[in-house]
Amino acid sequence: MTVVGQGTVDVPAGTYEDCWKLQVETFNPVEEYLWLAPNVGMVLLEASRTIPPDTAQVSRWELTSATVE
C-alpha cells in the first residue's frame, strides 16, 4: 500500500477527520483506495476498473455504524 493523501471522509456512520488515504497495490487492472480513520480503522474502500470497450465499474464499501470505546 502507498499513502496518497489525508483528509475528511463522510460515510453513513459519520464524518471522520484526519483519515489516511491508501492506494492498494494490485496485480490486476483494478484501482483500489481505502481510507483509515484514527481509532476506528477502515471507513471506506473504493475499487474501480474499466471493462473494454468503455464501461467503468465502481464498487464502494462504507462504514454504516461504529461504536468507539
N, C-alpha and C positions, 0 to 999 in steps of 0.2 A: 504494500500500500504506500501511497505517496500523499503527504499533506499538500492540499492545493488551495486552502483558504480557511477562514474563520469568520463566523457571523451568527446571526439570529435565524432560527428556524421556527416556522409556525406549522403545527400539526394538530390534529383533533385533541390530543392530550394537553395542549397548551403551547405557550411560546417559550422557547429555550434560547438563552443568550450564550455567547462565547462558545458556540459549537465548533468543533473541528470538522472540516470537510475533507474527506479522504477519497482519493481515486483508487479503486481496486484494480490491481493488475490481473488481467485475464488472458487466456490463451485462445480466445475466440473473438469474433467481431462485435463483442458486447462492451459498451461503456458502462461502468458501474461506479456510483458515488455513494458514500454513506456519510452521515452526519452523527457525530458523537457529542452528547451533552455532558458537562461535568456532573458527577454524582448520580447520573442516570444511565448512561450508556447510549446505545444506538436509538435515535429517534426517527430517522428517515433513511431509506435506501431507495435509490433510483437506478434503474437499468434500462438502457436503450440500445437498439440495434436497427440497422437498415436492412430490409429484406428486398432483394432485387425484384423489379427494377427500381421502384421509388417509394416503397412502403416503409414507414417508420413504426416501430413497435416500442412502446414505453411502458414499463412496469414501475409502480410506486408503492412502497410499503411504508406506512406511517404508524407511529405510536398513537394508540387511541385512548389509553388511560395509563396512569402511573401513580404509585404511592412511594414517596421518598421518605425513608425513616432515618 
